[in-house]
Every structure is written in C-alpha cells, then in structure tokens.
Amino acid sequence: MPLPATSERYKHHRFPAEIINHGIWLYYRFCLSYRDVEELLFTRGVLVTYEAIRKWGWKFVQTYESIPLLASGARDGS
C-alpha cells in the first residue's frame, strides 16, 4: 500500500501516521466495518476504538482518493 506523505494533518493524534494509514486502508480496501478494523488492529496490539477509526476515515479520506486501490470504487454497492 503506498502511503501518502506524512504531513501536518497527522499532528496531535495519539497514533502515528502508519497506524492511521493502515486502519483507513483496511476499512476502504476490504469493505470492513469500523468494528472489524478495530478488532484487526487489536490483534496487532493497537488499542483503538471504532469511533476513532470513523473519525480518521472522515478526516483523511481525501488524502487517499488518489491511491488506485481505494479509488477503484470498492464501496460502490458491491
């Protein structure tokens, strides 16, 4: 997964940009629920709530629109 450049948008977040990127990528790439992403991150030792993942999605989705795996329309009613 290509990662967008780390920017000021990630400043003041509890988790590093890599964790946020991975959570958003899981949600959009595999059409998972926020709770599924929460559980997958928990299995990797990351304690994050589904609500935080939802907020990340809303805040950072424009950063990921240019990535082909996400821009392919994985959420378009499949």
C-alpha positions in Angstrom: 0.0 0.0 0.0 1.5 3.3 -1.0 1.4 5.8 1.9 0.7 9.5 1.5 3.4 11.8 2.7 3.3 12.5 6.4 2.0 16.0 6.9 0.8 18.4 9.5 -2.6 16.7 9.3 -1.3 13.8 11.5 0.0 16.1 14.2 -1.7 15.9 17.6 -3.0 12.4 17.0 -2.5 9.6 19.6 -1.3 7.1 16.9 1.5 7.5 14.4 0.6 8.1 10.7 1.4 4.4 9.9 -1.3 3.1 12.2 -3.9 5.6 10.9 -3.0 4.8 7.3 -3.3 1.1 7.9 -6.7 1.4 9.7 -8.1 3.6 6.9 -6.7 1.3 4.2 -8.3 -1.8 5.8 -11.7 -0.1 6.0 -11.8 1.2 2.5 -9.9 -1.6 0.7 -11.7 -4.6 2.1 -15.2 -3.0 2.9 -14.9 -3.8 6.6 -16.9 -2.3 9.3 -15.3 0.1 11.8 -15.6 -2.6 14.5 -13.9 -5.2 12.2 -11.0 -2.8 11.7 -10.9 -2.2 15.4 -10.6 -5.9 16.0 -7.9 -6.4 13.3 -5.8 -3.6 14.8 -6.4 -5.1 18.3 -4.9 -8.4 17.1 -1.8 -6.4 16.1 -1.6 -4.9 19.6 -3.2 -1.5 18.8 -5.9 -0.4 21.2 -8.1 2.0 19.2 -11.9 2.5 19.2 -14.1 2.1 16.2 -15.2 5.7 16.7 -11.6 6.9 16.3 -11.4 4.9 13.0 -14.6 6.5 11.8 -13.1 10.0 12.5 -9.9 9.1 10.8 -11.9 8.0 7.7 -13.7 11.3 7.5 -10.6 13.4 8.2 -8.1 11.6 5.9 -10.2 10.1 3.1 -9.3 12.9 0.7 -5.6 12.1 1.2 -6.3 8.5 -0.1 -8.6 9.3 -3.0 -5.6 9.3 -5.4 -4.5 5.8 -4.4 -5.6 3.3 -7.1 -6.7 0.6 -4.7 -9.1 3.0 -2.9 -10.2 5.0 -6.0 -11.3 1.8 -7.8 -14.8 2.1 -6.3 -14.6 -0.7 -3.7 -17.6 0.9 -1.8 -19.8 1.4 -4.9 -22.6 -1.0 -3.9 -20.8 -4.3 -4.4 
